[in-house]
């Protein structure tokens, strides 16, 4: 049996522009790793395992969490600034 190369989503996105945006939209809708792999297989004809999708998903949620924390910190700082000016 021939050894399959495990492709990373970023490399696939370079070959097929817009792939990562579709995967992000699927993660927003809480799609499973299998559903994402099936979509990539059906729409792009690329075989990809669950491991690189899981790594991308972990990175996706870490980036989103960091962004939310930064927005919360900025909002809190702005509220404190406004309350100090009123005093």
Phi and psi restraints in degrees (range 20) as a CNS / XPLOR table:
assign (resid 1 and name C) (resid 2 and name N)
       (resid 2 and name CA) (resid 2 and name C) 1.0 -75.0 20.0 2
assign (resid 2 and name N) (resid 2 and name CA)
       (resid 2 and name C) (resid 3 and name N) 1.0 142.7 20.0 2
assign (resid 2 and name C) (resid 3 and name N)
       (resid 3 and name CA) (resid 3 and name C) 1.0 -77.5 20.0 2
assign (resid 3 and name N) (resid 3 and name CA)
       (resid 3 and name C) (resid 4 and name N) 1.0 129.3 20.0 2
assign (resid 3 and name C) (resid 4 and name N)
       (resid 4 and name CA) (resid 4 and name C) 1.0 -88.9 20.0 2
assign (resid 4 and name N) (resid 4 and name CA)
       (resid 4 and name C) (resid 5 and name N) 1.0 140.9 20.0 2
assign (resid 4 and name C) (resid 5 and name N)
       (resid 5 and name CA) (resid 5 and name C) 1.0 -80.8 20.0 2
assign (resid 5 and name N) (resid 5 and name CA)
       (resid 5 and name C) (resid 6 and name N) 1.0 134.4 20.0 2
assign (resid 5 and name C) (resid 6 and name N)
       (resid 6 and name CA) (resid 6 and name C) 1.0 -87.1 20.0 2
assign (resid 6 and name N) (resid 6 and name CA)
       (resid 6 and name C) (resid 7 and name N) 1.0 117.7 20.0 2
assign (resid 6 and name C) (resid 7 and name N)
       (resid 7 and name CA) (resid 7 and name C) 1.0 -93.7 20.0 2
assign (resid 7 and name N) (resid 7 and name CA)
       (resid 7 and name C) (resid 8 and name N) 1.0 143.6 20.0 2
assign (resid 7 and name C) (resid 8 and name N)
       (resid 8 and name CA) (resid 8 and name C) 1.0 -91.6 20.0 2
assign (resid 8 and name N) (resid 8 and name CA)
       (resid 8 and name C) (resid 9 and name N) 1.0 152.7 20.0 2
assign (resid 8 and name C) (resid 9 and name N)
       (resid 9 and name CA) (resid 9 and name C) 1.0 -62.7 20.0 2
assign (resid 9 and name N) (resid 9 and name CA)
       (resid 9 and name C) (resid 10 and name N) 1.0 -35.2 20.0 2
assign (resid 9 and name C) (resid 10 and name N)
       (resid 10 and name CA) (resid 10 and name C) 1.0 -64.5 20.0 2
assign (resid 10 and name N) (resid 10 and name CA)
       (resid 10 and name C) (resid 11 and name N) 1.0 -38.7 20.0 2
assign (resid 10 and name C) (resid 11 and name N)
       (resid 11 and name CA) (resid 11 and name C) 1.0 -68.3 20.0 2
assign (resid 11 and name N) (resid 11 and name CA)
       (resid 11 and name C) (resid 12 and name N) 1.0 -38.4 20.0 2
assign (resid 11 and name C) (resid 12 and name N)
       (resid 12 and name CA) (resid 12 and name C) 1.0 -66.4 20.0 2
assign (resid 12 and name N) (resid 12 and name CA)
       (resid 12 and name C) (resid 13 and name N) 1.0 -36.1 20.0 2
assign (resid 12 and name C) (resid 13 and name N)
       (resid 13 and name CA) (resid 13 and name C) 1.0 -65.4 20.0 2
assign (resid 13 and name N) (resid 13 and name CA)
       (resid 13 and name C) (resid 14 and name N) 1.0 -32.2 20.0 2
assign (resid 13 and name C) (resid 14 and name N)
       (resid 14 and name CA) (resid 14 and name C) 1.0 -66.5 20.0 2
assign (resid 14 and name N) (resid 14 and name CA)
       (resid 14 and name C) (resid 15 and name N) 1.0 -36.2 20.0 2
assign (resid 14 and name C) (resid 15 and name N)
       (resid 15 and name CA) (resid 15 and name C) 1.0 -76.7 20.0 2
assign (resid 15 and name N) (resid 15 and name CA)
       (resid 15 and name C) (resid 16 and name N) 1.0 -37.2 20.0 2
assign (resid 15 and name C) (resid 16 and name N)
       (resid 16 and name CA) (resid 16 and name C) 1.0 -125.8 20.0 2
assign (resid 16 and name N) (resid 16 and name CA)
       (resid 16 and name C) (resid 17 and name N) 1.0 87.7 20.0 2
assign (resid 16 and name C) (resid 17 and name N)
       (resid 17 and name CA) (resid 17 and name C) 1.0 -56.7 20.0 2
assign (resid 17 and name N) (resid 17 and name CA)
       (resid 17 and name C) (resid 18 and name N) 1.0 138.0 20.0 2
assign (resid 17 and name C) (resid 18 and name N)
       (resid 18 and name CA) (resid 18 and name C) 1.0 96.3 20.0 2
assign (resid 18 and name N) (resid 18 and name CA)
       (resid 18 and name C) (resid 19 and name N) 1.0 -5.2 20.0 2
assign (resid 18 and name C) (resid 19 and name N)
       (resid 19 and name CA) (resid 19 and name C) 1.0 -63.7 20.0 2
assign (resid 19 and name N) (resid 19 and name CA)
       (resid 19 and name C) (resid 20 and name N) 1.0 -47.1 20.0 2
assign (resid 19 and name C) (resid 20 and name N)
       (resid 20 and name CA) (resid 20 and name C) 1.0 -63.6 20.0 2
assign (resid 20 and name N) (resid 20 and name CA)
       (resid 20 and name C) (resid 21 and name N) 1.0 -34.1 20.0 2
assign (resid 20 and name C) (resid 21 and name N)
       (resid 21 and name CA) (resid 21 and name C) 1.0 -65.2 20.0 2
assign (resid 21 and name N) (resid 21 and name CA)
       (resid 21 and name C) (resid 22 and name N) 1.0 -38.8 20.0 2
assign (resid 21 and name C) (resid 22 and name N)
       (resid 22 and name CA) (resid 22 and name C) 1.0 -67.4 20.0 2
assign (resid 22 and name N) (resid 22 and name CA)
       (resid 22 and name C) (resid 23 and name N) 1.0 -40.0 20.0 2
assign (resid 22 and name C) (resid 23 and name N)
       (resid 23 and name CA) (resid 23 and name C) 1.0 -65.6 20.0 2
assign (resid 23 and name N) (resid 23 and name CA)
       (resid 23 and name C) (resid 24 and name N) 1.0 -42.1 20.0 2
assign (resid 23 and name C) (resid 24 and name N)
       (resid 24 and name CA) (resid 24 and name C) 1.0 -59.9 20.0 2
assign (resid 24 and name N) (resid 24 and name CA)
       (resid 24 and name C) (resid 25 and name N) 1.0 -41.7 20.0 2
assign (resid 24 and name C) (resid 25 and name N)
       (resid 25 and name CA) (resid 25 and name C) 1.0 -64.2 20.0 2
assign (resid 25 and name N) (resid 25 and name CA)
       (resid 25 and name C) (resid 26 and name N) 1.0 -37.3 20.0 2
assign (resid 25 and name C) (resid 26 and name N)
       (resid 26 and name CA) (resid 26 and name C) 1.0 -67.5 20.0 2
assign (resid 26 and name N) (resid 26 and name CA)
       (resid 26 and name C) (resid 27 and name N) 1.0 -38.4 20.0 2
assign (resid 26 and name C) (resid 27 and name N)
       (resid 27 and name CA) (resid 27 and name C) 1.0 -66.7 20.0 2
assign (resid 27 and name N) (resid 27 and name CA)
       (resid 27 and name C) (resid 28 and name N) 1.0 -35.6 20.0 2
assign (resid 27 and name C) (resid 28 and name N)
       (resid 28 and name CA) (resid 28 and name C) 1.0 -60.6 20.0 2
assign (resid 28 and name N) (resid 28 and name CA)
       (resid 28 and name C) (resid 29 and name N) 1.0 -32.5 20.0 2
assign (resid 28 and name C) (resid 29 and name N)
       (resid 29 and name CA) (resid 29 and name C) 1.0 -90.3 20.0 2
assign (resid 29 and name N) (resid 29 and name CA)
       (resid 29 and name C) (resid 30 and name N) 1.0 10.5 20.0 2
assign (resid 29 and name C) (resid 30 and name N)
       (resid 30 and name CA) (resid 30 and name C) 1.0 60.0 20.0 2
assign (resid 30 and name N) (resid 30 and name CA)
       (resid 30 and name C) (resid 31 and name N) 1.0 43.8 20.0 2
assign (resid 30 and name C) (resid 31 and name N)
       (resid 31 and name CA) (resid 31 and name C) 1.0 -73.9 20.0 2
assign (resid 31 and name N) (resid 31 and name CA)
       (resid 31 and name C) (resid 32 and name N) 1.0 153.0 20.0 2
assign (resid 31 and name C) (resid 32 and name N)
       (resid 32 and name CA) (resid 32 and name C) 1.0 -80.6 20.0 2
assign (resid 32 and name N) (resid 32 and name CA)
       (resid 32 and name C) (resid 33 and name N) 1.0 165.0 20.0 2
assign (resid 32 and name C) (resid 33 and name N)
       (resid 33 and name CA) (resid 33 and name C) 1.0 -62.9 20.0 2
assign (resid 33 and name N) (resid 33 and name CA)
       (resid 33 and name C) (resid 34 and name N) 1.0 -38.4 20.0 2
assign (resid 33 and name C) (resid 34 and name N)
       (resid 34 and name CA) (resid 34 and name C) 1.0 -63.8 20.0 2
assign (resid 34 and name N) (resid 34 and name CA)
       (resid 34 and name C) (resid 35 and name N) 1.0 -38.7 20.0 2
assign (resid 34 and name C) (resid 35 and name N)
       (resid 35 and name CA) (resid 35 and name C) 1.0 -65.9 20.0 2
assign (resid 35 and name N) (resid 35 and name CA)
       (resid 35 and name C) (resid 36 and name N) 1.0 -39.1 20.0 2
assign (resid 35 and name C) (resid 36 and name N)
       (resid 36 and name CA) (resid 36 and name C) 1.0 -66.5 20.0 2
assign (resid 36 and name N) (resid 36 and name CA)
       (resid 36 and name C) (resid 37 and name N) 1.0 -43.9 20.0 2
assign (resid 36 and name C) (resid 37 and name N)
       (resid 37 and name CA) (resid 37 and name C) 1.0 -62.5 20.0 2
assign (resid 37 and name N) (resid 37 and name CA)
       (resid 37 and name C) (resid 38 and name N) 1.0 -39.8 20.0 2
assign (resid 37 and name C) (resid 38 and name N)
       (resid 38 and name CA) (resid 38 and name C) 1.0 -65.4 20.0 2
assign (resid 38 and name N) (resid 38 and name CA)
       (resid 38 and name C) (resid 39 and name N) 1.0 -38.9 20.0 2
assign (resid 38 and name C) (resid 39 and name N)
       (resid 39 and name CA) (resid 39 and name C) 1.0 -64.2 20.0 2
assign (resid 39 and name N) (resid 39 and name CA)
       (resid 39 and name C) (resid 40 and name N) 1.0 -42.6 20.0 2
assign (resid 39 and name C) (resid 40 and name N)
       (resid 40 and name CA) (resid 40 and name C) 1.0 -65.0 20.0 2
assign (resid 40 and name N) (resid 40 and name CA)
       (resid 40 and name C) (resid 41 and name N) 1.0 -42.0 20.0 2
assign (resid 40 and name C) (resid 41 and name N)
       (resid 41 and name CA) (resid 41 and name C) 1.0 -63.7 20.0 2
assign (resid 41 and name N) (resid 41 and name CA)
       (resid 41 and name C) (resid 42 and name N) 1.0 -43.0 20.0 2
assign (resid 41 and name C) (resid 42 and name N)
       (resid 42 and name CA) (resid 42 and name C) 1.0 -72.9 20.0 2
assign (resid 42 and name N) (resid 42 and name CA)
       (resid 42 and name C) (resid 43 and name N) 1.0 -45.8 20.0 2
assign (resid 42 and name C) (resid 43 and name N)
       (resid 43 and name CA) (resid 43 and name C) 1.0 -85.2 20.0 2
assign (resid 43 and name N) (resid 43 and name CA)
       (resid 43 and name C) (resid 44 and name N) 1.0 -31.4 20.0 2
assign (resid 43 and name C) (resid 44 and name N)
       (resid 44 and name CA) (resid 44 and name C) 1.0 -115.9 20.0 2
assign (resid 44 and name N) (resid 44 and name CA)
       (resid 44 and name C) (resid 45 and name N) 1.0 -9.8 20.0 2
assign (resid 44 and name C) (resid 45 and name N)
       (resid 45 and name CA) (resid 45 and name C) 1.0 67.9 20.0 2
assign (resid 45 and name N) (resid 45 and name CA)
       (resid 45 and name C) (resid 46 and name N) 1.0 25.1 20.0 2
assign (resid 45 and name C) (resid 46 and name N)
       (resid 46 and name CA) (resid 46 and name C) 1.0 -109.4 20.0 2
assign (resid 46 and name N) (resid 46 and name CA)
       (resid 46 and name C) (resid 47 and name N) 1.0 135.8 20.0 2
assign (resid 46 and name C) (resid 47 and name N)
       (resid 47 and name CA) (resid 47 and name C) 1.0 -91.1 20.0 2
assign (resid 47 and name N) (resid 47 and name CA)
       (resid 47 and name C) (resid 48 and name N) 1.0 126.1 20.0 2
assign (resid 47 and name C) (resid 48 and name N)
       (resid 48 and name CA) (resid 48 and name C) 1.0 -139.6 20.0 2
assign (resid 48 and name N) (resid 48 and name CA)
       (resid 48 and name C) (resid 49 and name N) 1.0 139.7 20.0 2
assign (resid 48 and name C) (resid 49 and name N)
       (resid 49 and name CA) (resid 49 and name C) 1.0 -85.6 20.0 2
assign (resid 49 and name N) (resid 49 and name CA)
       (resid 49 and name C) (resid 50 and name N) 1.0 174.2 20.0 2
assign (resid 49 and name C) (resid 50 and name N)
       (resid 50 and name CA) (resid 50 and name C) 1.0 -74.4 20.0 2
assign (resid 50 and name N) (resid 50 and name CA)
       (resid 50 and name C) (resid 51 and name N) 1.0 -23.9 20.0 2
assign (resid 50 and name C) (resid 51 and name N)
       (resid 51 and name CA) (resid 51 and name C) 1.0 -61.3 20.0 2
assign (resid 51 and name N) (resid 51 and name CA)
       (resid 51 and name C) (resid 52 and name N) 1.0 -52.1 20.0 2
assign (resid 51 and name C) (resid 52 and name N)
       (resid 52 and name CA) (resid 52 and name C) 1.0 -66.8 20.0 2
assign (resid 52 and name N) (resid 52 and name CA)
       (resid 52 and name C) (resid 53 and name N) 1.0 -28.6 20.0 2
assign (resid 52 and name C) (resid 53 and name N)
       (resid 53 and name CA) (resid 53 and name C) 1.0 -68.9 20.0 2
assign (resid 53 and name N) (resid 53 and name CA)
       (resid 53 and name C) (resid 54 and name N) 1.0 -40.8 20.0 2
assign (resid 53 and name C) (resid 54 and name N)
       (resid 54 and name CA) (resid 54 and name C) 1.0 -64.4 20.0 2
assign (resid 54 and name N) (resid 54 and name CA)
       (resid 54 and name C) (resid 55 and name N) 1.0 -40.3 20.0 2
assign (resid 54 and name C) (resid 55 and name N)
       (resid 55 and name CA) (resid 55 and name C) 1.0 -64.3 20.0 2
assign (resid 55 and name N) (resid 55 and name CA)
       (resid 55 and name C) (resid 56 and name N) 1.0 -42.1 20.0 2
assign (resid 55 and name C) (resid 56 and name N)
       (resid 56 and name CA) (resid 56 and name C) 1.0 -64.4 20.0 2
assign (resid 56 and name N) (resid 56 and name CA)
       (resid 56 and name C) (resid 57 and name N) 1.0 -40.4 20.0 2
assign (resid 56 and name C) (resid 57 and name N)
       (resid 57 and name CA) (resid 57 and name C) 1.0 -63.5 20.0 2
assign (resid 57 and name N) (resid 57 and name CA)
       (resid 57 and name C) (resid 58 and name N) 1.0 -42.1 20.0 2
assign (resid 57 and name C) (resid 58 and name N)
       (resid 58 and name CA) (resid 58 and name C) 1.0 -61.7 20.0 2
assign (resid 58 and name N) (resid 58 and name CA)
       (resid 58 and name C) (resid 59 and name N) 1.0 -43.9 20.0 2
assign (resid 58 and name C) (resid 59 and name N)
       (resid 59 and name CA) (resid 59 and name C) 1.0 -64.3 20.0 2
assign (resid 59 and name N) (resid 59 and name CA)
       (resid 59 and name C) (resid 60 and name N) 1.0 -41.2 20.0 2
assign (resid 59 and name C) (resid 60 and name N)
       (resid 60 and name CA) (resid 60 and name C) 1.0 -58.0 20.0 2
assign (resid 60 and name N) (resid 60 and name CA)
       (resid 60 and name C) (resid 61 and name N) 1.0 -48.0 20.0 2
assign (resid 60 and name C) (resid 61 and name N)
       (resid 61 and name CA) (resid 61 and name C) 1.0 -72.3 20.0 2
assign (resid 61 and name N) (resid 61 and name CA)
       (resid 61 and name C) (resid 62 and name N) 1.0 -32.7 20.0 2
assign (resid 61 and name C) (resid 62 and name N)
       (resid 62 and name CA) (resid 62 and name C) 1.0 -64.8 20.0 2
assign (resid 62 and name N) (resid 62 and name CA)
       (resid 62 and name C) (resid 63 and name N) 1.0 -42.4 20.0 2
assign (resid 62 and name C) (resid 63 and name N)
       (resid 63 and name CA) (resid 63 and name C) 1.0 -63.8 20.0 2
assign (resid 63 and name N) (resid 63 and name CA)
       (resid 63 and name C) (resid 64 and name N) 1.0 -43.2 20.0 2
assign (resid 63 and name C) (resid 64 and name N)
       (resid 64 and name CA) (resid 64 and name C) 1.0 -64.0 20.0 2
assign (resid 64 and name N) (resid 64 and name CA)
       (resid 64 and name C) (resid 65 and name N) 1.0 -41.4 20.0 2
assign (resid 64 and name C) (resid 65 and name N)
       (resid 65 and name CA) (resid 65 and name C) 1.0 -64.3 20.0 2
assign (resid 65 and name N) (resid 65 and name CA)
       (resid 65 and name C) (resid 66 and name N) 1.0 -44.0 20.0 2
assign (resid 65 and name C) (resid 66 and name N)
       (resid 66 and name CA) (resid 66 and name C) 1.0 -61.7 20.0 2
assign (resid 66 and name N) (resid 66 and name CA)
       (resid 66 and name C) (resid 67 and name N) 1.0 -41.9 20.0 2
assign (resid 66 and name C) (resid 67 and name N)
       (resid 67 and name CA) (resid 67 and name C) 1.0 -62.7 20.0 2
assign (resid 67 and name N) (resid 67 and name CA)
       (resid 67 and name C) (resid 68 and name N) 1.0 -43.1 20.0 2
assign (resid 67 and name C) (resid 68 and name N)
       (resid 68 and name CA) (resid 68 and name C) 1.0 -64.5 20.0 2
assign (resid 68 and name N) (resid 68 and name CA)
       (resid 68 and name C) (resid 69 and name N) 1.0 -40.0 20.0 2
assign (resid 68 and name C) (resid 69 and name N)
       (resid 69 and name CA) (resid 69 and name C) 1.0 -64.2 20.0 2
assign (resid 69 and name N) (resid 69 and name CA)
       (resid 69 and name C) (resid 70 and name N) 1.0 -40.6 20.0 2
assign (resid 69 and name C) (resid 70 and name N)
       (resid 70 and name CA) (resid 70 and name C) 1.0 -66.3 20.0 2
assign (resid 70 and name N) (resid 70 and name CA)
       (resid 70 and name C) (resid 71 and name N) 1.0 -39.5 20.0 2
assign (resid 70 and name C) (resid 71 and name N)
       (resid 71 and name CA) (resid 71 and name C) 1.0 -65.9 20.0 2
assign (resid 71 and name N) (resid 71 and name CA)
       (resid 71 and name C) (resid 72 and name N) 1.0 -39.0 20.0 2
assign (resid 71 and name C) (resid 72 and name N)
       (resid 72 and name CA) (resid 72 and name C) 1.0 -65.5 20.0 2
assign (resid 72 and name N) (resid 72 and name CA)
       (resid 72 and name C) (resid 73 and name N) 1.0 -42.0 20.0 2
assign (resid 72 and name C) (resid 73 and name N)
       (resid 73 and name CA) (resid 73 and name C) 1.0 -64.6 20.0 2
assign (resid 73 and name N) (resid 73 and name CA)
       (resid 73 and name C) (resid 74 and name N) 1.0 -41.0 20.0 2
assign (resid 73 and name C) (resid 74 and name N)
       (resid 74 and name CA) (resid 74 and name C) 1.0 -65.9 20.0 2
assign (resid 74 and name N) (resid 74 and name CA)
       (resid 74 and name C) (resid 75 and name N) 1.0 -40.2 20.0 2
assign (resid 74 and name C) (resid 75 and name N)
       (resid 75 and name CA) (resid 75 and name C) 1.0 -65.1 20.0 2
assign (resid 75 and name N) (resid 75 and name CA)
       (resid 75 and name C) (resid 76 and name N) 1.0 -41.8 20.0 2
assign (resid 75 and name C) (resid 76 and name N)
       (resid 76 and name CA) (resid 76 and name C) 1.0 -64.3 20.0 2
assign (resid 76 and name N) (resid 76 and name CA)
       (resid 76 and name C) (resid 77 and name N) 1.0 -43.2 20.0 2
assign (resid 76 and name C) (resid 77 and name N)
       (resid 77 and name CA) (resid 77 and name C) 1.0 -63.0 20.0 2
assign (resid 77 and name N) (resid 77 and name CA)
       (resid 77 and name C) (resid 78 and name N) 1.0 -40.6 20.0 2
assign (resid 77 and name C) (resid 78 and name N)
       (resid 78 and name CA) (resid 78 and name C) 1.0 -64.7 20.0 2
assign (resid 78 and name N) (resid 78 and name CA)
       (resid 78 and name C) (resid 79 and name N) 1.0 -42.3 20.0 2
assign (resid 78 and name C) (resid 79 and name N)
       (resid 79 and name CA) (resid 79 and name C) 1.0 -63.6 20.0 2
assign (resid 79 and name N) (resid 79 and name CA)
       (resid 79 and name C) (resid 80 and name N) 1.0 -39.4 20.0 2
assign (resid 79 and name C) (resid 80 and name N)
       (resid 80 and name CA) (resid 80 and name C) 1.0 -66.2 20.0 2
assign (resid 80 and name N) (resid 80 and name CA)
       (resid 80 and name C) (resid 81 and name N) 1.0 -39.2 20.0 2
assign (resid 80 and name C) (resid 81 and name N)
       (resid 81 and name CA) (resid 81 and name C) 1.0 -63.9 20.0 2
assign (resid 81 and name N) (resid 81 and name CA)
       (resid 81 and name C) (resid 82 and name N) 1.0 -43.9 20.0 2
assign (resid 81 and name C) (resid 82 and name N)
       (resid 82 and name CA) (resid 82 and name C) 1.0 -65.8 20.0 2
assign (resid 82 and name N) (resid 82 and name CA)
       (resid 82 and name C) (resid 83 and name N) 1.0 -40.6 20.0 2
assign (resid 82 and name C) (resid 83 and name N)
       (resid 83 and name CA) (resid 83 and name C) 1.0 -69.0 20.0 2
assign (resid 83 and name N) (resid 83 and name CA)
       (resid 83 and name C) (resid 84 and name N) 1.0 -32.1 20.0 2
assign (resid 83 and name C) (resid 84 and name N)
       (resid 84 and name CA) (resid 84 and name C) 1.0 -68.8 20.0 2
assign (resid 84 and name N) (resid 84 and name CA)
       (resid 84 and name C) (resid 85 and name N) 1.0 -35.6 20.0 2
assign (resid 84 and name C) (resid 85 and name N)
       (resid 85 and name CA) (resid 85 and name C) 1.0 -71.6 20.0 2
assign (resid 85 and name N) (resid 85 and name CA)
       (resid 85 and name C) (resid 86 and name N) 1.0 -28.6 20.0 2
assign (resid 85 and name C) (resid 86 and name N)
       (resid 86 and name CA) (resid 86 and name C) 1.0 -74.0 20.0 2
assign (resid 86 and name N) (resid 86 and name CA)
       (resid 86 and name C) (resid 87 and name N) 1.0 -26.3 20.0 2
